[in-house]
Amino acid sequence: MLNLSKVSTGLSNKEFFDWEKRLKQALEEDSYHAGIVLIGANDPQGLYEDKKLYKFPTPEWQKYYRKRVDTILRIFSEKKVRVYWVLLPPMGPTKYHRETRFLNEIFKEETAKLGVTCVSLETVLGDENGKYSKFLPYRGRRTLMRADDDIHLTGAGARKMSRVLMKELYKDFVFEY
């Protein structure tokens, strides 16, 4: 297992961190059966391509962003790695929630083109209607799922998300102990 997580990154800003380059490198160094992608929370911002800035969410921005998502998916595909793309959960700040729903639509559309498993967190880290909720049922009681910023997960929120991801993995893989 390899954990490539890196906070404050995404696909919009390759100057800060280039996920395509890092993913290619990791998949050259070793082989994997599955890849879990949870990315994009920092991406509602300008995107540079060919030394030109495209404003979020203009059609040009969308075109280049979709291309970056597609590239990540194809890197996995070339190495025959099964991908689980995790959609961004409901967010507390209204504007931010709207922006991340917009990104989720891009993720859904791009993953559907390649038959990639998309994992929704709408009713896992949101209420029964998929709306943001800071407290959710967990282990028989209402539990704090989000940090004070109404974006980041608490430990309980992360564990709840992990359970959903493991259920998806168990559908496709047999784990021997």
C-alpha positions in Angstrom: 0.0 0.0 0.0 1.2 3.4 -0.9 -0.2 6.6 0.5 0.3 9.5 -1.9 -1.9 12.0 0.0 -0.7 15.5 0.0 -2.7 18.3 1.6 -3.6 21.5 -0.1 -3.1 20.1 -3.6 -5.4 19.4 -6.5 -5.5 19.4 -10.3 -5.8 23.1 -10.9 -2.3 24.1 -9.9 0.5 22.0 -11.4 3.1 24.5 -10.3 2.4 23.7 -6.6 2.1 19.9 -7.1 2.0 17.8 -10.3 -0.2 14.8 -9.7 0.2 13.4 -13.2 4.0 13.3 -12.8 3.9 11.9 -9.2 1.3 9.2 -10.1 3.3 8.1 -13.1 6.4 7.8 -11.0 4.6 5.8 -8.3 3.1 3.4 -10.7 6.5 2.9 -12.4 8.1 2.0 -9.0 5.6 -0.7 -8.0 2.4 -2.4 -9.1 -1.0 -1.9 -7.6 -4.4 -3.4 -7.9 -6.5 -0.4 -6.8 -6.2 3.4 -6.6 -8.4 5.6 -4.5 -8.7 9.2 -5.7 -10.1 12.0 -3.5 -9.1 15.2 -5.0 -10.4 18.6 -6.0 -11.4 20.4 -2.8 -8.8 23.1 -3.6 -9.6 23.3 -7.3 -12.2 26.0 -7.6 -9.5 28.5 -8.6 -7.7 29.7 -11.7 -6.0 27.1 -13.8 -2.8 27.7 -15.8 -2.3 25.9 -19.1 0.4 26.9 -21.6 1.3 30.0 -19.5 -2.3 31.3 -19.7 -4.7 31.6 -16.7 -8.2 30.3 -17.1 -10.8 31.5 -14.6 -12.9 28.9 -12.7 -15.4 27.7 -14.1 -15.2 29.1 -17.6 -15.6 26.7 -20.5 -11.9 26.9 -21.2 -11.2 26.1 -17.5 -13.6 23.1 -17.8 -11.9 21.9 -20.9 -8.4 21.8 -19.4 -9.6 20.5 -16.0 -11.5 17.6 -17.7 -8.3 16.8 -19.6 -6.4 16.6 -16.3 -9.0 14.3 -14.8 -8.9 12.2 -17.9 -5.1 12.0 -17.8 -5.1 10.8 -14.2 -7.7 8.1 -15.1 -5.6 7.0 -18.1 -2.4 6.8 -16.1 -4.2 4.3 -13.9 -5.7 2.5 -16.8 -2.4 2.0 -18.6 -1.1 0.2 -15.6 -4.4 -1.8 -15.2 -5.1 -0.3 -11.8 -8.8 -0.3 -10.8 -9.8 3.2 -9.8 -12.3 4.4 -7.1 -12.9 8.1 -7.6 -14.4 9.6 -4.4 -16.7 12.5 -4.9 -16.3 15.5 -2.6 -18.7 15.4 0.3 -21.3 18.1 1.1 -19.6 21.3 2.3 -20.8 23.8 4.9 -20.0 27.1 3.2 -22.7 27.7 0.6 -20.4 29.0 -2.2 -17.9 26.3 -1.6 -20.6 23.7 -1.6 -21.8 24.9 -5.0 -18.3 24.9 -6.4 -17.6 21.3 -5.2 -20.9 20.1 -6.6 -19.8 21.5 -9.9 -16.5 19.6 -9.7 -18.4 16.4 -8.7 -20.4 16.6 -11.9 -17.1 16.8 -13.9 -15.8 13.8 -12.0 -19.0 11.8 -12.6 -19.0 12.5 -16.3 -15.3 11.8 -16.8 -15.2 8.6 -14.8 -18.4 7.4 -16.6 -16.5 7.6 -19.9 -14.0 5.0 -18.7 -16.3 2.9 -16.5 -14.5 4.0 -13.3 -16.2 3.4 -10.0 -17.5 6.7 -8.5 -18.1 6.7 -4.8 -20.6 9.3 -3.5 -20.3 10.7 0.0 -23.6 12.7 -0.2 -25.5 10.6 2.3 -22.5 9.3 4.1 -21.1 12.7 5.1 -24.3 14.6 4.6 -27.8 14.0 5.9 -30.4 11.6 4.4 -31.0 14.2 1.7 -27.3 14.7 0.9 -27.3 18.1 2.6 -24.4 19.3 4.8 -24.6 18.4 8.4 -21.9 19.0 11.0 -23.2 16.2 13.2 -24.4 12.8 11.9 -25.4 9.4 13.3 -22.3 7.3 14.0 -22.1 4.2 16.3 -25.5 4.9 17.8 -25.2 8.6 18.5 -25.0 12.0 16.8 -21.3 12.6 16.3 -19.2 15.6 15.1 -18.1 14.8 11.5 -16.6 18.2 10.5 -14.0 20.5 11.8 -14.8 24.1 12.7 -14.3 25.2 9.1 -17.2 23.0 8.0 -15.0 21.5 5.3 -12.4 19.1 6.8 -13.4 15.8 8.4 -12.9 14.9 12.0 -11.5 11.5 12.9 -15.1 10.1 13.1 -15.9 11.5 9.7 -12.8 10.0 8.2 -13.6 6.6 9.7 -17.2 6.8 8.3 -15.8 7.6 4.8 -13.2 4.7 5.1 -16.0 2.2 5.8 -17.8 3.2 2.6 -14.5 2.8 0.6 -13.8 -0.6 2.1 -17.3 -1.8 1.2 -16.5 -0.7 -2.4 -13.2 -2.5 -2.4 -14.8 -5.7 -1.0 -17.2 -5.8 -4.0 -14.2 -6.2 -6.3 -11.4 -7.8 -4.4 -11.0 -10.9 -2.2 -8.8 -10.1 0.9 -7.0 -13.0 2.5 -5.7 -12.8 6.0 
